[in-house]
Every structure is written in structure tokens, then in C-alpha cells.
Amino acid sequence: MIDNMTISKQYNLTKDAVLLIDKGDHKVYWVGTTSEKALRSNIYLIKDRSEAIIVDCGSRAEFQETINRIEKIVPLSNVTRIFANHQDPDVTSSLIDWLEINPNIQIIASPNTNILISHYIPNDQDYNFYNTERNPKLTLSSGAVLEFIPSPFMHAPGAVTIYNHATKTLFSGDIWAALSLEWKLVLDTDFDNHIEYMNFFHENYIGSNKIARNFLFNIKDKDITSIMPQHGSIITQKNISKALNYLKYLKCGSDFYRDISDEELMFD
């Protein structure tokens, strides 16, 4: 996994795609945005031989910046699939722009997410939908396997993460996202200092600790060496255990609300 020092020497983050993991025929790139907003988007591209798959394509405002980066790696016609963790505009609204480039592009999402992202698409336009509930694993031409692991209410009801067996990477969506103006692509500082920036997001967007623990149960047997969230910094192997424990003990969402008794809700 590449570090920030190497990135600063080899890449210009204002315009370059960054090669994060290289497994020969199977590579993972960052093609996101360096917007000065605290909620900047991490968009990833999986290149498997000649095929390219985008993980969370981002907003329409970021579309041109994203394709400029991708064109440094592959022709846009090689982008055959787009994965959507959930339906929010910062994650998926540029789908409509990608469908203009390639109407046959396959959109990978849960049925719940698909219902909502269909509202970005003109009514008379069909599109190719890959249902992650019916097909929870996708084997690519190199033999690499992408496994789609549900993460409901983290923060959307139909949210799904990807575990990449070839790279031992978890594309986590909004889980482990962080909000900070002091952004670095890879977390190379102490994890404890990063918690403040994750709390800004998780306390407001994740449903509850019960929900977080249910997601952890879904991934507890996975060998994870890197976590790539939609916002904030990539978490590398040295901090994986701390990241898992962060969720295990996270207080968020409905945890901040008190229980209301039946007596307090007496109606005529």
C-alpha cells in the first residue's frame, strides 16, 4: 500500500490518478477529488486487465475531474461497471453522465439503492443493473473476486460494501468516513487523532451502535489490510484493528436519544 510520502513524490494530487495497489493484472487507483470542502469524495477505480470498474462515481460537479484522471489509466470505453454503495448525490449522481458515455455500462447496487438511483435516470432510459443481493460475488477476468457485503443503515438502508479478495481491501462507503479540512489521502498519523474527524461524520450519519456491531459481525472473518472509505483518509494495515474497535464502541445516531416510556406517550 502506497504512503503519503511516496504520493507526494510521484503524483500531483490536483490532476493525477494515484496507483494505490498493484497486483499485476489487478490494480486499484484513487481518482477522486481534491476539493477544499471538508466532505470531499474518494472515488476509486479497479483496473482488471483491460476492464475498469468505478467504486462510487461521485457527483456531477466532480465528473470532469474524475474522467480526466481516469483517462490517464484507461480509455473511458473500458469503464464497464460502476458500483454504488448508496444513492446520495455525492456518491452516485454522475451516473447519468457515465450513461451518456456508455449506455450499456453496468450499475452494481442493492435493490433498495437501485430504486432510488433510478430517479437520476431519465424515465425512458433503460440501464444494466447488477443486483448484489442475487449475486453477492463477482469474479473478474483475472480471477479476482469482489464480494458485496451488506451494511444496512451505515448510513443508508441499502448500503453495501465491497471486499476485494485479491487485495484484501474493504471499500467501506460511508463507514470510517471522516470530515476534515486537513485532508491526506492515506492516514499516516496516529489513529486516535483521526477519531475526532470520524466522529463528526459517524455520530450524525450512522444509525446506532447496534447497527455498527451488526456490520462488524458481517466482516469479522475477513482478512482486511486496507479500508478505503468515500470520505476522509484510507486506513492501512497498522490501524485496521483500531478501526474495527472504533466501530465496536461507537456511540452514534439513536444512541444519543433517551428511551420514551409508554406513559409519556399516552394518546386520547
Secondary structure, 3 states (H helix, E strand, C coil): CCCHHHHHHHCCCCCCCEEEEEECCEEEEECCCCCCCCCCCCCEEEEECCEEEEECCCCHHHHHHHHHHHCCCCCHHHEEEEECCCCCHHHHCCHHHHHHHCCCCEEEECHHHHHHHHHHCCCCCCCEEEECCCCCEEECCCCCEEEEEECCCECCCCCEEEEECCCCEEEEECCCCCCCCCCCCECCCCHHHHHHHHHHHHHHHECCHHHHHHHHHHHCCCCCCEEEECCCCEEEHHHHHHHHHHHHCCCCHHHHCCCCCCHHHCCC
